[in-house]
Amino acid sequence: MGNNRILGYDMNEEGKLVPNQDAWIIKRIFDAFMSGMTYKSIADDLNAAGAKRMRSKRPFNGDTVIRILHNSAYVGDLHLQQEAPTDYLTKQPMKNVEYETYYVEDDHEGIISREVWNQVKAIFEKEKKEREAGIHRTKAPTHFLYGIVFCAECGSPMVRRTYTNRNKTRYKAWNCRERFRKKNDCKNASIREEDLLGEILTSMREHGIELTGDDEKDIVENVRRVEVGMEEIKILFRADTGAEEELGATVEDFD
């Protein structure tokens, strides 16, 4: 942590970090993130509330919020020597020098709870896995099925697109992203959104999952993954439902 100066903390006579009058800023950031606010929205909220940064007179921005959310000091842990030592003359990291990194849990009083910290870490880990799977979320709101529906033929995410039929009627359908981009030889067919939702909800009812009438809420809370193939749909439910089913719905059923 460099000179041990960190927003939300002071250092006491024993050399330990103790929360100070700015701790509310940290709590507000983590609470806002857990509520689903974007980094920019969190920064705007802090600036409107009069929050001040420690080393800069500039207002909070999204990058500042991200750094705070990744800082383990706020849960009470201490991560030492995270980077290579800096060369005294060049002020650059000495990449060829070996060094050891240390992580100490419960080194000082945390501003946020361990439970909140673990939840935030889980969100970041989920986002990382989505990026590795080719799912790149934008700042704009996305459909709730995005990141859940995948092509069973090539494994790529399926994407939502608008089509027009012979009667000039527009409709939504999901198709393999890589087939649409012509990046591979995938031949998987598209599936109308109304048919896809119908199959998912029907399967949920058959497994005794109580539906509230809010399709988005019911599916997000119960469905882990949907794999759409050329001959069948495979629906994987979350572990707490104990249910998994392969549906024998054919491509013709969706035409």
C-alpha positions as CSV (number, residue, x, y, z in Angstrom):
1,M,0.0,0.0,0.0
2,G,3.0,2.3,-0.5
3,N,3.0,4.9,2.3
4,N,-0.1,3.2,3.9
5,R,-2.3,6.2,3.1
6,I,-5.6,4.8,1.8
7,L,-9.0,6.3,1.5
8,G,-11.2,5.5,4.5
9,Y,-8.4,4.7,6.9
10,D,-5.9,6.3,9.2
11,M,-3.0,4.6,10.9
12,N,-2.9,4.4,14.7
13,E,0.2,4.5,17.0
14,E,0.6,0.7,16.6
15,G,0.9,1.0,12.9
16,K,-2.5,-0.5,12.3
17,L,-5.1,0.8,9.8
18,V,-8.3,2.1,11.5
19,P,-11.4,3.3,9.7
20,N,-11.8,7.1,9.7
21,Q,-14.5,9.6,8.8
22,D,-14.3,8.7,5.1
23,A,-15.2,5.1,5.7
24,W,-18.8,5.9,4.6
25,I,-17.5,6.4,1.0
26,I,-16.2,2.8,0.9
27,K,-19.4,1.4,2.3
28,R,-21.4,3.3,-0.1
29,I,-19.4,2.1,-3.1
30,F,-19.7,-1.6,-2.1
31,D,-23.4,-1.3,-1.3
32,A,-24.1,0.5,-4.6
33,F,-22.2,-2.2,-6.5
34,M,-24.1,-5.0,-4.8
35,S,-27.3,-3.3,-5.7
36,G,-26.4,-3.5,-9.4
37,M,-25.2,0.1,-10.1
38,T,-22.6,0.6,-12.8
39,Y,-19.2,2.0,-12.0
40,K,-20.0,5.3,-13.6
41,S,-23.3,5.6,-11.8
42,I,-21.5,4.9,-8.5
43,A,-18.9,7.6,-9.2
44,D,-21.7,10.1,-10.1
45,D,-23.5,9.3,-6.9
46,L,-20.3,9.8,-4.8
47,N,-19.6,13.2,-6.5
48,A,-23.2,14.3,-5.9
49,A,-22.9,13.3,-2.3
50,G,-19.8,15.4,-1.8
51,A,-17.3,12.6,-1.5
52,K,-13.6,13.5,-1.9
53,R,-10.7,11.5,-3.2
54,M,-7.5,11.3,-1.1
55,R,-4.7,12.0,-3.5
56,S,-6.6,14.0,-6.2
57,K,-8.9,16.9,-6.5
58,R,-10.5,15.4,-9.4
59,P,-14.0,13.8,-9.0
60,F,-14.5,10.1,-8.7
61,N,-14.7,8.1,-11.9
62,G,-15.4,4.5,-12.9
63,D,-11.7,3.5,-12.8
64,T,-11.4,4.8,-9.2
65,V,-14.5,2.8,-8.2
66,I,-13.0,-0.4,-9.8
67,R,-9.7,0.0,-7.9
68,I,-11.5,0.4,-4.6
69,L,-13.7,-2.7,-5.2
70,H,-10.6,-4.8,-5.9
71,N,-8.7,-3.5,-2.8
72,S,-8.6,-6.2,-0.1
73,A,-7.6,-3.7,2.5
74,Y,-11.3,-2.8,2.9
75,V,-12.1,-6.3,4.2
76,G,-9.2,-6.1,6.7
77,D,-6.6,-8.0,4.7
78,L,-3.1,-6.9,3.8
79,H,-1.5,-7.7,0.4
80,L,2.2,-6.8,0.4
81,Q,4.7,-6.6,-2.5
82,Q,2.1,-7.2,-5.2
83,E,4.5,-5.9,-7.9
84,A,8.2,-6.1,-8.7
85,P,10.4,-3.6,-6.7
86,T,10.9,-0.2,-8.4
87,D,14.3,0.8,-9.7
88,Y,15.6,3.8,-7.7
89,L,17.0,5.5,-10.8
90,T,14.5,4.7,-13.6
91,K,11.4,4.6,-11.3
92,Q,10.3,1.5,-13.3
93,P,9.5,-2.0,-12.0
94,M,12.6,-4.3,-12.1
95,K,11.0,-7.2,-14.1
96,N,14.0,-9.5,-13.8
97,V,14.2,-9.3,-10.0
98,E,12.6,-12.2,-8.0
99,Y,10.3,-11.1,-5.2
100,E,7.7,-12.7,-2.9
101,T,4.2,-11.5,-2.4
102,Y,2.5,-11.8,1.0
103,Y,-1.2,-11.9,1.8
104,V,-2.3,-11.5,5.5
105,E,-6.0,-12.0,6.4
106,D,-7.6,-10.0,9.2
107,D,-4.6,-7.7,9.6
108,H,-6.8,-4.8,10.6
109,E,-10.4,-3.8,11.1
110,G,-12.4,-4.0,7.8
111,I,-14.8,-1.4,6.6
112,I,-16.9,-4.0,4.8
113,S,-17.8,-7.6,5.9
114,R,-16.1,-10.7,4.7
115,E,-19.5,-11.8,3.3
116,V,-19.8,-8.7,1.1
117,W,-16.2,-9.0,0.0
118,N,-16.7,-12.7,-1.1
119,Q,-19.9,-11.7,-3.0
120,V,-18.0,-9.0,-4.9
121,K,-15.2,-11.4,-5.7
122,A,-17.7,-13.9,-7.0
123,I,-19.2,-11.2,-9.3
124,F,-15.8,-10.4,-10.7
125,E,-15.0,-14.1,-11.2
126,K,-18.3,-14.6,-13.0
127,E,-17.5,-11.7,-15.3
128,K,-14.0,-13.1,-16.0
129,K,-15.4,-16.5,-17.0
130,E,-18.0,-14.8,-19.2
131,R,-15.3,-12.9,-21.0
132,E,-13.3,-16.1,-21.5
133,A,-16.4,-17.7,-22.9
134,G,-16.8,-14.9,-25.4
135,I,-19.6,-13.0,-23.5
136,H,-18.8,-9.3,-23.5
137,R,-21.4,-7.2,-21.7
138,T,-21.8,-3.6,-22.6
139,K,-22.8,-0.7,-20.3
140,A,-26.2,-0.8,-21.9
141,P,-28.9,-3.1,-20.5
142,T,-28.8,-6.6,-22.0
143,H,-31.5,-9.2,-22.3
144,F,-31.8,-11.5,-19.3
145,L,-31.1,-14.6,-21.4
146,Y,-27.8,-13.2,-22.6
147,G,-25.0,-15.3,-21.1
148,I,-27.4,-18.2,-20.4
149,V,-28.2,-19.5,-23.9
150,F,-25.4,-21.3,-25.8
151,C,-25.1,-23.1,-29.1
152,A,-25.0,-26.9,-28.5
153,E,-23.1,-27.5,-31.7
154,C,-20.1,-25.3,-31.3
155,G,-20.3,-24.0,-27.7
156,S,-20.5,-20.3,-28.7
157,P,-23.0,-17.9,-27.0
158,M,-26.2,-17.4,-28.8
159,V,-27.3,-13.8,-29.5
160,R,-30.6,-12.1,-29.8
161,R,-31.5,-10.6,-33.2
162,T,-34.5,-9.1,-35.0
163,Y,-35.8,-10.8,-38.1
164,T,-38.6,-10.1,-40.6
165,N,-40.8,-12.9,-42.0
166,R,-42.5,-13.1,-45.4
167,N,-45.5,-11.1,-44.0
168,K,-43.2,-8.3,-43.0
169,T,-43.7,-9.1,-39.4
170,R,-40.7,-8.5,-37.1
171,Y,-39.8,-11.0,-34.5
172,K,-37.0,-11.9,-32.1
173,A,-34.9,-15.0,-32.4
174,W,-31.6,-16.4,-31.0
175,N,-28.8,-17.7,-33.2
176,C,-25.3,-18.9,-32.8
177,R,-23.0,-15.8,-32.7
178,E,-20.1,-17.5,-34.5
179,R,-22.4,-18.8,-37.3
180,F,-23.7,-15.2,-37.7
181,R,-20.2,-13.9,-37.9
182,K,-19.2,-16.8,-40.3
183,K,-16.2,-17.5,-38.0
184,N,-16.7,-21.3,-38.1
185,D,-18.7,-24.0,-40.0
186,C,-21.5,-24.2,-37.4
187,K,-24.9,-25.0,-39.1
188,N,-27.1,-24.6,-36.1
189,A,-30.5,-23.0,-36.8
190,S,-32.0,-20.0,-35.0
191,I,-34.8,-20.4,-32.5
192,R,-37.7,-17.9,-32.0
193,E,-37.6,-16.3,-28.6
194,E,-41.2,-17.1,-27.8
195,D,-40.5,-20.8,-28.5
196,L,-37.3,-20.7,-26.4
197,L,-39.0,-19.1,-23.5
198,G,-41.9,-21.5,-23.8
199,E,-39.7,-24.6,-23.6
200,I,-37.8,-23.3,-20.6
201,L,-40.9,-22.4,-18.6
202,T,-42.6,-25.7,-19.5
203,S,-39.6,-27.6,-18.2
204,M,-39.6,-25.6,-15.0
205,R,-43.2,-26.4,-14.4
206,E,-42.6,-30.1,-15.1
207,H,-39.8,-30.1,-12.4
208,G,-42.1,-28.5,-9.8
209,I,-40.5,-25.1,-9.9
210,E,-43.0,-22.6,-8.7
211,L,-43.5,-19.7,-11.2
212,T,-44.4,-16.2,-10.1
213,G,-45.5,-15.0,-13.5
214,D,-42.3,-12.8,-13.9
215,D,-40.5,-14.8,-16.6
216,E,-37.3,-12.9,-16.2
217,K,-37.1,-13.4,-12.5
218,D,-38.1,-17.0,-12.6
219,I,-35.6,-18.0,-15.3
220,V,-32.7,-16.0,-13.9
221,E,-33.2,-17.5,-10.4
222,N,-33.6,-21.1,-11.6
223,V,-31.9,-21.7,-14.9
224,R,-28.1,-22.0,-15.1
225,R,-27.6,-22.8,-18.8
226,V,-29.5,-23.5,-21.9
227,E,-27.9,-25.3,-24.8
228,V,-29.8,-25.1,-28.1
229,G,-28.9,-27.8,-30.6
230,M,-30.1,-28.7,-34.1
231,E,-32.3,-31.5,-32.7
232,E,-32.8,-30.8,-29.0
233,I,-32.6,-28.3,-26.2
234,K,-30.7,-29.1,-23.0
235,I,-31.7,-27.1,-19.9
236,L,-29.5,-27.1,-16.9
237,F,-31.0,-25.8,-13.7
238,R,-29.2,-24.3,-10.7
239,A,-27.9,-26.8,-8.1
240,D,-30.6,-25.9,-5.5
241,T,-33.3,-27.2,-7.8
242,G,-31.7,-30.6,-8.3
243,A,-33.2,-30.7,-11.8
244,E,-31.7,-31.3,-15.2
245,E,-33.5,-32.1,-18.4
246,E,-32.9,-32.7,-22.1
247,L,-35.9,-31.7,-24.2
248,G,-36.4,-33.5,-27.6
249,A,-37.7,-30.4,-29.4
250,T,-36.6,-30.5,-33.1
251,V,-35.6,-27.6,-35.3
252,E,-38.9,-28.0,-37.3
253,D,-40.8,-27.2,-34.1
254,F,-39.4,-23.6,-34.2
255,D,-40.0,-22.9,-37.9
